Amino acid sequence: MVFLSSQHQTTHQVTLFIGGATAQKALFDELCRLVLVDETDATLRQLVHEHKHPQVRWVERSGGAYKRDDLEEVFTESSARRGERERLVFVFDRADLLTESCANSLLKLVEEPPGGVFFLFLASRREFVIPTIVSRSVIFEFSGECVAVGHGLVALFKNPQIATHADLTRVLEAEPLSEHETKQVLDTLLVYWQDSFKTALEQHDLEKQSQAERMLKLFAYGLDRIPMPGGAKFFWRTLFLFLEKK
């Protein structure tokens, strides 16, 4: 276990990572640095990766966005840790889903974290994070990354013939999207189906041409109707319903 020392006193206790895969890796590396005596130990790093390290708390959401009840453990354990030397790290891997009321409730903790308590936040873009968090964090920003490429909706709409309502619901609950991320997913799918259409033309595959044309029309329709904040789930359910129509 890692404890506080004179070296650790200069460590930032509130950090915000902005970006996609590179930001996620940076957060993971920082997490290992904070709680592991030997950061290169593969077994211990795997423990962190599997969310099983005893000094790390991954703050889970009970729904789409964080709710006040989701933060109870944060407040309870932070208070109990005052004066203790062992480190405790809270990770919010979707800081963009912290509502203003939740972020404000964290205000005192992130302004003056108890000794040995650390907060790591992750979001795809800075502007999606409540100013309460942004203004009190040391920020590491990794620009130029698109978080949409690996999103579950991309895989689902690349294989519409096997997609089900249950699949859609599972993805939307597990990977909530902002309106900006919805646009990124649509752009990614448009590129994929444009390439598919070109390949089908070259191979004279009329069936695949027809499918690609249908998907391109669907996503062009979606681009003209990007949802307002909070409307992403309804938007994707609507597209899926159109997809089912023959």
N, C-alpha and C positions, 0 to 999 in steps of 0.2 A: 504494500500500500504506500501511497505517496502522501507525505505530510508537509506542512508549511515549513519553510526555512527562510533565511535571509534572501536567498535567490528568488524564492517564490513571491516575495512581497512586491516585486515589480511586475508581476504577471497581471495582465488585464483580466478583470473578473467578469466583464460583460463584453462579448464579442459578437459581431454580426457578419456572417459570410453571405456574399451576394453572388449568384451565378448558378450554373448547372452542375455537371459532373465534377469539374475542377474544384468548385466551391465545396461540394460534398466531401471530396477527398481532403481538402484543407481542414474542414471541420473535424473529420475523423482523425487526422494527424494531430490536431491540437488537443483533441480529447485524449488520445493516447499519451501525449506529452504531459497532460495534467494528472493522469491517474496511474500511469505505469512507471515503475522504477526503471525498467528496461524497455524502452520504446520499440526495440527491434525484436522482442520476444514474440514469435509468431503465435504461440498458444494464447498469450495474454491479449494480443491484438484481436484474435478471433473471438475471445470472450467479450471484448468491447463491441465488435461487429455484430454479435448475436444478441446484443442488449442484455447481457447477463453480468456485467461487471458491477460489483456491489456499491461502487462509489459514483455510479452514473444513473441518472433518472431521465428516461426519455418521456417527456410529457405528452401523453396520448390525448387525442381528441375523442369525445363521445359522439360527435356528429361531424358536420361539414367544417364548421369553424370552432375554435376553442370557446368553451363556456367557463363561467366563473367556477363552477364545480370541478372542472378539470384541473384547476390550479390549487385545490385545497392541499394536496400533498406538498406542493412547493412552499406554501406558507408555513405549514406545520413543521416540515423538516428543516427549513431555513431557520426558524426560531429555535428549534431544539439543538441546532448545531452551533449556536453562538458560543464562542470560547473554545470550541473543539479544534484540534490541530489536523484531523484527518479531512482531506478534501472531499467535497461533494459537488457534482456537476449536473446541472439541469440543461437538457437539450430540447429546444423547440425547432423541429425540422421543417415546420411550415409557419414561419413567423408572419408570413403574409396573411395567415388566417387568424391572427390575433385581433379580435375586435377592439374598438377604442376603449370600451369599458374594461375589458380584460387587461389591456396594456396599461391603463391607468391604475388598475388595482396592483400591478407589479411595480408601480413607480417608485415607491419607497425602497423596495428590495434592490432594484437595478441602480438606484442613485447611491445607495450605501449598502452594498452586499455585506453580509456577515463574513467575518474572517473565514477563509477556507471554502466559501460557497461561490461557485462560478455559474455563469449563464452563457450558453452558446445558442445563437439564433441563426437560422438558415432561411433564405428566401431567394426567389429567382430574380427579382428586381427590387432596387432600393425603394422606388416610389410606391410599392405595394405594402410597405411596412409602416405601421403607425409611427408618427414622429416621436412619440414618447420613447420608443425603443431605439430609433435611429440616433436621436440626439444624445443618448447616454451610452452608446456602444462604440468600441473601436471597430472600424469597418474594414474588411478585406473584400474588395470587389473584383470579380473575374468577369470582364466584359466579353461580348462576342459569342456567348454560349446560348444555345437554344434548348430549353428544357423540354420542348415538345417531342423531340425525336424518340425518346424512350417512353413516352406516356402510353398507358394502356389503351387509350382510345385510338391511337395510331394503329396498333396491332389489330384491334377489333374492326376498324373500318377498312383495313387492308384485306380482310377476309370476311366480307359481309355475308357470304353464303353460309357460314357456320356460326355467326354471331347470334346471341339470344338476348332477350330482355334481362335475364338474370346476369349475363355477362356485363351488359351495359350498367346495370345498377351496382354491381360489385366494383367496377372501375370508377364510377362517379363517386362512390362512397370512399373508396380507398385513396383516390387521387383527385381531390377537388381542384377545379380550375378557376382562375380569374378570367375576366373578359379578354385581357391581353394574351394570356396563355391559350385561350380558345382560338384566337387569331393565329397563333403560332402553330397549333395543331392543324388547323385548316390549311395553312400554307404548306405544311409538311405533307399532308394528304394530297393536295393538289399537285405537287411535284411528283409524288409517287404515281398517281393515276395518269398524269401527262406522259410520264415515261412508259407506263404500261400500255397506253394507247399507241404510242409510237412503235413499241415492240410488236403489238398485235397487228399494226398496219404492215410492218415489214414481213411478218410471218403469214399474212393473209388469213388471220384468225378472226372471222367475223363475230363469233360469240364473245371473245374477249374484247374486241373493239366496242361492241354494244355495251358490255358491262362497264368498260372504262368511260365511255361517253356518259352513261347514266350517273356514274359516281362524280364525274367532273361537273355535271349540271347541278348535282346535289350540293357540292361544296361551293360552287359559284353562288348558288342561292344563299348558302350560309354566310358567305363573306359580305353579302349585302345586308345582313341582319345580325351583326355581332351583338351579343346580349349586353344589357346594362349590368352594372355590378349586382351580383347575387342571382343572376338569371342563367348561369351557364348550364346547370342541370336541366332545366326546362328546355333550353336551346338544343342540347344534344339528344334529349328524348324526342323532341320534335323531328330532328333530322332522321333519327332512327325509324320513326313512324313512316316518314316519307319513303325511306329505303325499303320498307316492307310492302309498299304499294306496288302492285304489278302494272 
